[in-house]
Amino acid sequence: MSMGRRRSGAWRVATAWETRAAWSALPAGDRALLDSLLRGVAATLGLRQWVSEEEAEETFALKAVGYHVDYRLEPASQTLWVTAVHPLRAGGKPPAN
């Protein structure tokens, strides 16, 4: 396990360029709820003392309100990047890639 970067403080949520159209197409209420949940994740990151290099290389997922949202962590800029948004299929599964 490599050493992480010491980064505490406020993290921000941003949408990757290639995901902006999908994010903008979400119904306003769903987008607001997903944004709130992601901001909660970002606030939790701000309480941590560091984010490991392994975490920075990983893609994480959030499933809520009928959507699967992928995100990555960028410790250098303290940004949680939304990288994909997909509607969930029946049974709560993301679409096959």
All heavy atoms as an XYZ file, in Angstrom:
749
protein
N       0.853     -1.174      0.000
C       0.000      0.000      0.000
C       0.898      1.236      0.000
O       1.763      1.383      0.839
C      -0.889     -0.027      1.242
C      -1.739      1.193      1.381
S      -2.683      1.151      2.909
C      -4.271      0.849      2.209
N       0.701      2.082     -0.955
C       1.524      3.291     -1.001
C       0.943      4.339     -0.065
O      -0.197      4.279      0.345
C       1.583      3.832     -2.429
O       0.320      4.283     -2.818
N       1.759      5.300      0.242
C       1.320      6.377      1.121
C       0.325      7.258      0.380
O       0.416      7.446     -0.812
C       2.515      7.234      1.544
C       3.516      6.483      2.403
S       2.802      5.946      3.956
C       2.532      7.517      4.735
N      -0.604      7.778      1.094
C      -1.597      8.666      0.503
C      -1.134     10.104      0.573
O      -0.075     10.414      1.101
N      -1.927     10.961      0.028
C      -1.654     12.391      0.102
C      -2.431     12.968      1.265
O      -3.601     12.694      1.413
C      -2.103     13.081     -1.188
C      -1.343     12.620     -2.376
C      -1.930     13.286     -3.594
N      -1.326     12.690     -4.759
C      -0.854     13.375     -5.766
N      -0.959     14.677     -5.784
N      -0.316     12.779     -6.783
N      -1.787     13.774      2.052
C      -2.466     14.404      3.170
C      -3.287     15.558      2.630
O      -2.754     16.551      2.183
C      -1.438     14.901      4.186
C      -2.082     15.491      5.408
C      -1.037     15.791      6.470
N      -1.614     16.433      7.598
C      -2.380     15.867      8.506
N      -2.653     14.597      8.387
N      -2.870     16.537      9.517
N      -4.595     15.383      2.624
C      -5.494     16.397      2.101
C      -6.734     16.436      2.958
O      -7.558     15.555      2.900
C      -5.911     16.097      0.660
C      -4.792     16.036     -0.351
C      -4.124     17.334     -0.521
N      -5.020     18.298     -1.128
C      -4.640     19.451     -1.596
N      -3.400     19.812     -1.535
N      -5.518     20.281     -2.111
N      -6.853     17.409      3.760
C      -8.097     17.579      4.490
C      -8.678     18.926      4.088
O      -7.989     19.762      3.540
C      -7.858     17.504      5.994
O      -6.969     18.515      6.393
N      -9.939     19.118      4.348
C     -10.602     20.347      3.964
C     -11.706     20.063      2.971
O     -12.041     18.920      2.696
N     -12.248     21.093      2.403
C     -13.419     20.965      1.522
C     -13.061     20.340      0.182
O     -12.094     20.718     -0.453
C     -14.029     22.344      1.299
N     -13.865     19.373     -0.209
C     -13.789     18.776     -1.537
C     -14.955     19.325     -2.347
O     -15.998     19.648     -1.811
C     -13.914     17.256     -1.448
C     -12.636     16.566     -1.084
C     -11.942     16.716      0.089
C     -11.920     15.631     -1.869
N     -10.840     15.916      0.068
C     -10.800     15.244     -1.117
C     -12.124     15.081     -3.124
C      -9.873     14.330     -1.590
C     -11.206     14.173     -3.602
C     -10.093     13.807     -2.844
N     -14.799     19.404     -3.645
C     -15.893     19.873     -4.499
C     -16.333     18.736     -5.414
O     -15.587     17.798     -5.662
C     -15.482     21.099     -5.299
C     -14.452     20.832     -6.357
C     -14.000     22.139     -7.023
N     -13.136     21.844     -8.153
C     -13.528     21.811     -9.409
N     -14.775     22.077     -9.726
N     -12.691     21.522    -10.383
N     -17.555     18.835     -5.895
C     -18.105     17.876     -6.847
C     -18.116     18.545     -8.208
O     -18.558     19.682     -8.344
C     -19.539     17.461     -6.449
C     -20.141     16.536     -7.496
C     -19.545     16.801     -5.078
N     -17.607     17.848     -9.223
C     -17.593     18.375    -10.587
C     -18.018     17.268    -11.544
O     -17.861     16.087    -11.251
C     -16.207     18.890    -10.947
N     -18.539     17.657    -12.680
C     -18.966     16.694    -13.692
C     -17.965     16.706    -14.830
O     -17.662     17.764    -15.385
C     -20.365     17.060    -14.227
O     -21.250     17.170    -13.110
C     -20.890     16.010    -15.177
N     -17.431     15.518    -15.157
C     -16.483     15.409    -16.262
C     -17.148     15.860    -17.563
O     -18.359     15.698    -17.748
C     -15.992     13.967    -16.379
N     -16.364     16.431    -18.456
C     -16.881     16.984    -19.701
C     -17.742     15.976    -20.454
O     -18.832     16.297    -20.919
C     -15.715     17.448    -20.576
C     -16.159     18.018    -21.872
C     -16.061     17.443    -23.094
C     -16.810     19.271    -22.086
N     -16.600     18.253    -24.056
C     -17.064     19.382    -23.455
C     -17.207     20.301    -21.247
C     -17.697     20.490    -24.012
C     -17.827     21.409    -21.801
C     -18.065     21.495    -23.165
N     -17.277     14.735    -20.568
C     -17.997     13.729    -21.348
C     -19.296     13.267    -20.681
O     -20.108     12.593    -21.286
C     -17.095     12.517    -21.642
C     -16.614     11.772    -20.422
C     -15.353     12.351    -19.780
O     -14.893     13.438    -20.182
O     -14.835     11.697    -18.858
N     -19.514     13.662    -19.443
C     -20.699     13.250    -18.693
C     -21.721     14.379    -18.552
O     -22.847     14.154    -18.141
C     -20.261     12.753    -17.295
O     -19.249     11.776    -17.470
C     -21.400     12.139    -16.523
N     -21.353     15.573    -18.907
C     -22.231     16.727    -18.675
C     -23.578     16.623    -19.363
O     -24.601     16.998    -18.791
C     -21.521     18.022    -19.068
C     -20.434     18.341    -18.086
C     -19.805     19.671    -18.304
N     -18.750     19.815    -17.301
C     -17.722     20.584    -17.439
N     -17.593     21.327    -18.516
N     -16.816     20.652    -16.489
N     -23.635     16.103    -20.570
C     -24.916     15.997    -21.274
C     -25.844     15.024    -20.550
O     -27.027     15.324    -20.346
C     -24.701     15.554    -22.718
N     -25.315     13.876    -20.142
C     -26.131     12.884    -19.420
C     -26.590     13.449    -18.077
O     -27.734     13.253    -17.663
C     -25.348     11.592    -19.219
N     -25.703     14.161    -17.393
C     -26.045     14.748    -16.092
C     -27.140     15.802    -16.265
O     -28.109     15.831    -15.519
C     -24.793     15.341    -15.456
C     -24.997     15.890    -14.089
C     -25.128     17.202    -13.743
C     -25.108     15.157    -12.865
N     -25.301     17.328    -12.387
C     -25.291     16.078    -11.820
C     -25.064     13.801    -12.550
C     -25.435     15.704    -10.501
C     -25.199     13.420    -11.229
C     -25.390     14.363    -10.210
N     -26.995     16.649    -17.261
C     -27.973     17.715    -17.508
C     -29.327     17.164    -17.937
O     -30.357     17.797    -17.708
C     -27.460     18.671    -18.584
O     -26.309     19.337    -18.116
N     -29.344     15.985    -18.554
C     -30.590     15.386    -19.037
C     -31.406     14.726    -17.921
O     -32.568     14.385    -18.136
C     -30.278     14.356    -20.124
N     -30.830     14.574    -16.755
C     -31.574     13.973    -15.642
C     -32.723     14.884    -15.221
O     -32.600     16.110    -15.285
C     -30.654     13.772    -14.431
C     -29.525     12.758    -14.559
C     -28.632     12.820    -13.321
C     -30.075     11.364    -14.746
N     -33.835     14.303    -14.771
C     -34.905     15.142    -14.214
C     -34.342     15.971    -13.051
O     -33.503     15.492    -12.281
C     -35.941     14.126    -13.727
C     -35.684     12.899    -14.543
C     -34.198     12.882    -14.774
N     -34.785     17.203    -12.935
C     -34.226     18.140    -11.941
C     -34.234     17.576    -10.523
O     -33.248     17.707     -9.793
C     -34.974     19.462    -11.992
N     -35.329     16.936    -10.122
C     -35.405     16.382     -8.769
C     -34.401     15.265     -8.542
O     -33.764     15.195     -7.491
N     -34.232     14.387     -9.545
C     -33.260     13.294     -9.434
C     -31.842     13.851     -9.383
O     -31.004     13.419     -8.595
C     -33.393     12.323    -10.606
C     -34.693     11.538    -10.569
O     -35.400     11.585     -9.541
O     -35.001     10.881    -11.576
N     -31.561     14.827    -10.251
C     -30.232     15.443    -10.286
C     -29.922     16.121     -8.945
O     -28.816     15.994     -8.412
C     -30.143     16.448    -11.440
C     -28.743     16.992    -11.641
C     -28.614     17.860    -12.892
N     -29.588     18.941    -12.918
C     -30.542     19.076    -13.825
N     -30.691     18.212    -14.799
N     -31.376     20.107    -13.773
N     -30.905     16.795     -8.362
C     -30.699     17.471     -7.074
C     -30.407     16.454     -5.969
O     -29.515     16.679     -5.146
C     -31.911     18.314     -6.709
N     -31.129     15.334     -5.964
C     -30.892     14.314     -4.946
C     -29.520     13.677     -5.120
O     -28.768     13.529     -4.149
C     -31.981     13.237     -4.988
C     -31.807     12.112     -3.969
C     -31.786     12.653     -2.547
C     -32.902     11.079     -4.124
N     -29.163     13.307     -6.349
C     -27.840     12.721     -6.599
C     -26.733     13.705     -6.230
O     -25.731     13.325     -5.616
C     -27.721     12.289     -8.061
C     -28.568     11.084     -8.468
C     -28.583     10.929     -9.986
C     -28.044      9.818     -7.798
N     -26.914     14.974     -6.591
C     -25.925     15.996     -6.255
C     -25.768     16.108     -4.740
O     -24.652     16.203     -4.222
C     -26.328     17.338     -6.861
C     -25.274     18.399     -6.642
O     -24.120     18.187     -7.067
O     -25.595     19.431     -6.019
N     -26.871     16.065     -4.018
C     -26.827     16.139     -2.563
C     -26.068     14.946     -1.968
O     -25.248     15.106     -1.057
C     -28.248     16.196     -2.006
O     -28.235     16.198     -0.602
N     -26.331     13.754     -2.491
C     -25.625     12.559     -2.001
C     -24.128     12.646     -2.299
O     -23.294     12.315     -1.448
C     -26.229     11.300     -2.633
C     -27.648     10.957     -2.193
C     -28.221      9.843     -3.062
C     -27.681     10.571     -0.722
N     -23.781     13.096     -3.508
C     -22.361     13.232     -3.857
C     -21.681     14.305     -3.007
O     -20.525     14.150     -2.612
C     -22.216     13.542     -5.350
C     -22.576     12.381     -6.274
C     -22.722     12.870     -7.711
C     -21.540     11.269     -6.177
N     -22.384     15.381     -2.707
C     -21.819     16.414     -1.825
C     -21.602     15.854     -0.417
O     -20.677     16.248      0.277
C     -22.696     17.648     -1.807
C     -22.628     18.418     -3.098
C     -23.417     19.717     -3.064
N     -23.478     20.303     -4.369
C     -22.471     20.941     -4.974
N     -21.319     21.050     -4.358
N     -22.616     21.444     -6.173
N     -22.464     14.938      0.008
C     -22.263     14.260      1.287
C     -20.994     13.426      1.283
O     -20.237     13.423      2.255
N     -20.754     12.718      0.180
C     -19.506     11.949      0.047
C     -18.319     12.908      0.091
O     -17.328     12.668      0.787
C     -19.496     11.126     -1.263
C     -18.127     10.497     -1.507
C     -20.583     10.057     -1.234
N     -18.404     14.014     -0.649
C     -17.315     14.998     -0.678
C     -17.068     15.587      0.710
O     -15.926     15.787      1.116
C     -17.630     16.106     -1.684
N     -18.143     15.855      1.464
C     -17.987     16.400      2.819
C     -17.291     15.389      3.722
O     -16.445     15.759      4.547
C     -19.352     16.779      3.399
N     -17.622     14.116      3.558
C     -16.961     13.071      4.341
C     -15.483     13.009      3.992
O     -14.634     12.856      4.873
C     -17.636     11.709      4.085
O     -19.015     11.814      4.456
C     -16.983     10.610      4.882
N     -15.152     13.139      2.716
C     -13.742     13.146      2.312
C     -12.995     14.303      2.963
O     -11.829     14.173      3.327
C     -13.616     13.243      0.790
C     -14.027     12.012      0.003
C     -14.123     12.344     -1.479
C     -13.044     10.877      0.242
N     -13.670     15.428      3.107
C     -13.050     16.594      3.723
C     -12.693     16.379      5.184
O     -11.812     17.048      5.718
N     -13.352     15.434      5.841
C     -13.054     15.131      7.247
C     -11.877     14.182      7.397
O     -11.310     14.070      8.478
C     -14.290     14.512      7.913
C     -15.527     15.397      7.964
C     -16.714     14.605      8.500
C     -15.273     16.625      8.809
N     -11.536     13.495      6.318
C     -10.446     12.525      6.384
C      -9.095     13.226      6.351
O      -8.948     14.300      5.808
C     -10.543     11.555      5.210
C     -11.791     10.692      5.313
C     -11.960      9.797      4.144
N     -10.788      8.972      3.925
C     -10.670      8.165      2.878
N     -11.606      8.092      1.986
N      -9.579      7.447      2.733
N      -8.098     12.569      6.874
C      -6.758     13.136      6.884
C      -6.017     12.925      5.566
O      -5.127     13.676      5.232
C      -5.930     12.531      8.029
C      -6.435     12.936      9.388
C      -6.367     14.436      9.580
O      -5.334     15.047      9.344
N      -7.464     15.046      9.980
N      -6.373     11.877      4.824
C      -5.696     11.614      3.558
C      -6.536     10.698      2.692
O      -7.431     10.025      3.156
C      -4.320     11.019      3.785
C      -4.337      9.750      4.594
C      -4.396      9.639      5.956
C      -4.349      8.413      4.110
N      -4.439      8.328      6.332
C      -4.398      7.546      5.214
C      -4.313      7.859      2.830
C      -4.420      6.174      5.094
C      -4.324      6.478      2.718
C      -4.371      5.660      3.836
N      -6.215     10.699      1.390
C      -6.812      9.797      0.416
C      -5.658      9.016     -0.188
O      -4.678      9.599     -0.651
C      -7.572     10.574     -0.686
C      -8.012      9.652     -1.803
C      -8.761     11.288     -0.083
N      -5.736      7.693     -0.156
C      -4.630      6.867     -0.646
C      -4.511      6.951     -2.168
O      -5.464      7.279     -2.870
C      -4.821      5.409     -0.221
O      -5.870      4.819     -0.954
N      -3.334      6.625     -2.668
C      -3.108      6.594     -4.116
C      -4.002      5.537     -4.761
O      -4.482      5.717     -5.870
C      -1.635      6.315     -4.418
C      -0.686      7.398     -3.953
C      -0.948      8.752     -4.600
O      -1.356      8.795     -5.784
O      -0.760      9.775     -3.927
N      -4.236      4.428     -4.044
C      -5.111      3.377     -4.563
C      -6.538      3.903     -4.736
O      -7.195      3.615     -5.726
C      -5.114      2.148     -3.643
C      -3.836      1.345     -3.680
C      -2.737      1.906     -2.784
O      -3.000      2.850     -1.989
O      -1.599      1.431     -2.886
N      -7.016      4.669     -3.772
C      -8.352      5.256     -3.879
C      -8.424      6.227     -5.055
O      -9.437      6.313     -5.738
C      -8.728      5.992     -2.597
C      -9.038      5.085     -1.443
C      -9.278      5.859     -0.172
O      -8.378      6.622      0.256
O     -10.377      5.725      0.386
N      -7.350      6.962     -5.285
C      -7.328      7.949     -6.364
C      -7.354      7.283     -7.736
O      -7.746      7.903     -8.716
C      -6.105      8.849     -6.235
N      -6.956      6.012     -7.822
C      -6.942      5.294     -9.089
C      -8.228      4.503     -9.323
O      -8.444      3.972    -10.398
C      -5.743      4.349     -9.131
C      -4.425      5.079     -9.128
C      -3.235      4.141     -8.981
O      -3.429      2.911     -8.977
O      -2.120      4.651     -8.869
N      -9.083      4.419     -8.334
C     -10.278      3.588     -8.394
C     -11.495      4.394     -8.842
O     -11.577      5.597     -8.627
C     -10.536      3.015     -6.993
C     -11.520      1.902     -6.957
C     -11.551      1.231     -5.583
O     -10.543      1.261     -4.867
O     -12.609      0.689     -5.258
N     -12.447      3.701     -9.467
C     -13.739      4.301     -9.798
C     -14.755      3.793     -8.788
O     -14.833      2.599     -8.533
C     -14.177      3.919    -11.223
O     -13.226      4.425    -12.153
C     -15.542      4.482    -11.550
N     -15.497      4.689     -8.196
C     -16.511      4.354     -7.200
C     -17.893      4.503     -7.818
O     -18.057      5.175     -8.836
C     -16.382      5.270     -5.979
C     -15.074      5.118     -5.269
C     -14.006      5.938     -5.587
C     -14.910      4.151     -4.301
C     -12.788      5.794     -4.938
C     -13.698      4.001     -3.646
C     -12.635      4.826     -3.967
N     -18.888      3.900     -7.198
C     -20.246      3.961     -7.728
C     -21.231      4.352     -6.633
O     -21.054      4.002     -5.473
C     -20.644      2.621     -8.319
N     -22.245      5.067     -7.039
C     -23.356      5.447     -6.172
C     -24.630      5.043     -6.909
O     -24.786      5.362     -8.095
C     -23.339      6.963     -5.947
C     -24.544      7.560     -5.241
C     -24.483      7.213     -3.747
C     -24.583      9.056     -5.434
N     -25.498      4.303     -6.236
C     -26.782      3.915     -6.823
C     -27.891      4.549     -6.004
O     -27.970      4.341     -4.800
C     -26.954      2.403     -6.810
C     -26.003      1.665     -7.712
C     -26.256      0.180     -7.625
C     -25.203     -0.596     -8.357
N     -25.399     -2.044     -8.193
N     -28.724      5.336     -6.672
C     -29.841      5.994     -5.984
C     -30.839      6.495     -7.013
O     -30.479      6.761     -8.158
C     -29.331      7.162     -5.146
N     -32.072      6.650     -6.611
C     -33.196      7.169     -7.403
C     -33.222      6.652     -8.841
O     -33.523      7.394     -9.759
C     -33.280      8.720     -7.371
C     -33.570      9.214     -5.979
C     -32.042      9.372     -7.952
N     -32.879      5.377     -9.027
C     -32.958      4.771    -10.353
C     -31.759      5.008    -11.242
O     -31.815      4.749    -12.451
N     -30.653      5.483    -10.678
C     -29.457      5.760    -11.471
C     -28.223      5.149    -10.830
O     -28.144      4.954     -9.623
C     -29.226      7.274    -11.629
C     -30.332      7.924    -12.395
C     -31.389      8.520    -11.724
C     -30.343      7.914    -13.780
C     -32.439      9.090    -12.425
C     -31.386      8.482    -14.477
C     -32.425      9.066    -13.805
O     -33.463      9.627    -14.484
N     -27.244      4.876    -11.681
C     -25.925      4.408    -11.270
C     -24.951      5.520    -11.673
O     -24.856      5.853    -12.855
C     -25.598      3.098    -12.012
C     -24.221      2.596    -11.789
N     -23.952      1.565    -10.945
C     -23.034      2.984    -12.295
C     -22.665      1.327    -10.948
N     -22.090      2.180    -11.754
N     -24.266      6.098    -10.700
C     -23.339      7.205    -10.962
C     -21.929      6.735    -10.609
O     -21.683      6.253     -9.506
C     -23.698      8.446    -10.109
C     -22.699      9.564    -10.332
C     -25.110      8.908    -10.406
N     -21.001      6.843    -11.566
C     -19.598      6.528    -11.313
C     -18.863      7.820    -10.991
O     -19.150      8.871    -11.580
C     -18.937      5.888    -12.539
C     -19.455      4.493    -12.826
O     -19.870      3.800    -11.884
O     -19.441      4.098    -14.011
N     -17.897      7.725    -10.069
C     -17.083      8.893     -9.763
C     -15.673      8.485     -9.378
O     -15.422      7.360     -8.992
C     -17.717      9.767     -8.677
C     -17.862      9.109     -7.313
C     -16.865      9.231     -6.352
C     -18.999      8.401     -6.981
C     -16.996      8.652     -5.105
C     -19.149      7.814     -5.737
C     -18.137      7.938     -4.803
O     -18.266      7.362     -3.570
N     -14.752      9.418     -9.546
C     -13.340      9.224     -9.197
C     -12.912     10.355     -8.273
O     -13.495     11.424     -8.282
C     -12.462      9.221    -10.448
C     -12.779      8.069    -11.399
C     -11.872      8.074    -12.608
N     -10.471      7.965    -12.269
C      -9.797      6.820    -12.128
N     -10.416      5.687    -12.313
N      -8.526      6.806    -11.824
N     -11.872     10.094     -7.509
C     -11.336     11.095     -6.593
C     -10.044     11.658     -7.164
O      -9.208     10.916     -7.665
C     -11.057     10.464     -5.230
C     -12.223      9.726     -4.580
C     -11.772      9.093     -3.279
C     -13.390     10.659     -4.363
N      -9.881     12.958     -7.090
C      -8.646     13.617     -7.517
C      -8.098     14.389     -6.323
O      -8.489     15.538     -6.080
C      -8.918     14.554     -8.694
C      -7.657     15.170     -9.256
C      -7.978     16.039    -10.442
O      -8.277     15.496    -11.518
O      -7.938     17.281    -10.259
N      -7.192     13.751     -5.564
C      -6.683     14.387     -4.344
C      -5.964     15.719     -4.587
O      -6.080     16.631     -3.776
C      -5.721     13.355     -3.763
C      -6.125     12.060     -4.371
C      -6.678     12.394     -5.715
N      -5.249     15.845     -5.685
C      -4.469     17.062     -5.921
C      -5.353     18.312     -5.939
O      -4.968     19.358     -5.415
C      -3.692     16.943     -7.231
N      -6.538     18.191     -6.525
C      -7.440     19.346     -6.590
C      -8.623     19.212     -5.632
O      -9.500     20.064     -5.617
C      -7.974     19.516     -8.017
O      -8.788     18.411     -8.358
N      -8.627     18.123     -4.848
C      -9.713     17.821     -3.919
C     -11.066     17.871     -4.623
O     -12.004     18.537     -4.197
C      -9.683     18.753     -2.712
C      -8.503     18.447     -1.806
C      -8.545     19.257     -0.541
O      -7.952     20.314     -0.470
N      -9.246     18.745      0.451
N     -11.142     17.124     -5.748
C     -12.345     17.094     -6.560
C     -12.873     15.669     -6.672
O     -12.120     14.744     -6.914
C     -12.057     17.640     -7.972
O     -11.530     18.961     -7.857
C     -13.312     17.672     -8.825
N     -14.168     15.512     -6.502
C     -14.877     14.273     -6.764
C     -15.485     14.457     -8.157
O     -16.345     15.312     -8.340
C     -15.963     14.063     -5.711
C     -16.811     12.805     -5.782
C     -17.333     12.462     -4.394
C     -17.946     12.944     -6.754
N     -14.977     13.716     -9.146
C     -15.414     13.861    -10.536
C     -16.479     12.837    -10.875
O     -16.250     11.631    -10.766
C     -14.236     13.646    -11.489
C     -13.295     14.791    -11.527
C     -12.108     14.897    -10.874
C     -13.472     16.004    -12.252
N     -11.540     16.110    -11.146
C     -12.348     16.808    -11.995
C     -14.473     16.484    -13.094
C     -12.199     18.064    -12.548
C     -14.313     17.738    -13.648
C     -13.184     18.513    -13.373
N     -17.644     13.282    -11.298
C     -18.695     12.402    -11.808
C     -18.273     12.029    -13.226
O     -18.102     12.896    -14.077
C     -20.071     13.102    -11.808
C     -21.119     12.206    -12.458
C     -20.473     13.477    -10.392
N     -18.078     10.718    -13.468
C     -17.563     10.271    -14.768
C     -18.578      9.519    -15.615
O     -18.344      9.309    -16.796
C     -16.318      9.384    -14.577
O     -16.666      8.269    -13.750
C     -15.180     10.175    -13.933
N     -19.693      9.083    -15.032
C     -20.723      8.386    -15.811
C     -22.041      8.421    -15.056
O     -22.056      8.395    -13.824
C     -20.319      6.944    -16.071
N     -23.138      8.478    -15.812
C     -24.484      8.434    -15.252
C     -25.297      7.491    -16.131
O     -25.362      7.690    -17.347
C     -25.151      9.828    -15.252
C     -26.567      9.744    -14.707
C     -24.326     10.824    -14.476
N     -25.866      6.442    -15.515
C     -26.666      5.469    -16.256
C     -27.956      5.196    -15.497
O     -27.927      5.081    -14.279
C     -25.935      4.124    -16.390
C     -24.584      4.223    -16.989
N     -24.378      4.418    -18.331
C     -23.350      4.145    -16.428
C     -23.081      4.451    -18.564
N     -22.443      4.295    -17.433
N     -29.061      5.027    -16.215
C     -30.276      4.551    -15.521
C     -30.070      3.098    -15.119
O     -29.392      2.342    -15.819
C     -31.365      4.693    -16.578
C     -30.665      4.811    -17.883
C     -29.273      5.280    -17.613
N     -30.597      2.713    -13.979
C     -30.508      1.327    -13.536
C     -31.521      0.483    -14.294
O     -32.626      0.930    -14.572
C     -30.775      1.220    -12.029
C     -29.705      1.806    -11.128
C     -30.193      1.764     -9.682
C     -28.408      1.044    -11.255
N     -31.141     -0.742    -14.607
C     -32.068     -1.700    -15.224
C     -32.902     -2.336    -14.124
O     -32.654     -2.145    -12.941
C     -31.287     -2.804    -15.931
C     -30.461     -2.318    -17.092
C     -29.831     -3.470    -17.819
N     -29.299     -4.475    -16.894
C     -28.332     -5.313    -17.148
N     -27.768     -5.304    -18.320
N     -27.919     -6.168    -16.265
N     -33.884     -3.102    -14.515
C     -34.712     -3.829    -13.544
C     -33.813     -4.634    -12.618
O     -32.810     -5.207    -13.042
C     -35.673     -4.763    -14.286
N     -34.122     -4.653    -11.352
C     -33.308     -5.362    -10.381
C     -32.170     -4.518     -9.820
O     -31.332     -5.009     -9.081
N     -32.090     -3.241    -10.213
C     -31.082     -2.346     -9.671
C     -29.701     -2.512    -10.276
O     -28.704     -2.141     -9.676
N     -29.616     -3.085    -11.490
C     -28.318     -3.311    -12.123
C     -28.025     -2.210    -13.129
O     -28.917     -1.789    -13.862
C     -28.291     -4.670    -12.822
C     -28.456     -5.816    -11.846
C     -28.413     -7.126    -12.565
C     -28.604     -8.239    -11.553
N     -28.570     -9.551    -12.170
N     -26.750     -1.775    -13.209
C     -26.384     -0.787    -14.229
C     -26.394     -1.456    -15.600
O     -26.320     -2.681    -15.705
C     -24.987     -0.351    -13.828
C     -24.454     -1.470    -13.013
C     -25.630     -2.129    -12.355
N     -26.481     -0.679    -16.666
C     -26.471     -1.266    -18.009
C     -25.128     -1.943    -18.283
O     -24.102     -1.529    -17.746
C     -26.675     -0.064    -18.930
C     -26.300      1.112    -18.137
C     -26.544      0.773    -16.698
N     -25.152     -2.986    -19.085
C     -23.906     -3.677    -19.463
C     -23.105     -2.766    -20.373
O     -23.654     -2.068    -21.219
C     -24.230     -4.982    -20.173
N     -21.792     -2.758    -20.173
C     -20.926     -1.914    -21.016
C     -20.511     -2.610    -22.261
O     -20.278     -3.651    -22.470
C     -19.685     -1.466    -20.246
C     -20.037     -0.458    -19.181
O     -21.075      0.195    -19.260
N     -19.199     -0.336    -18.180
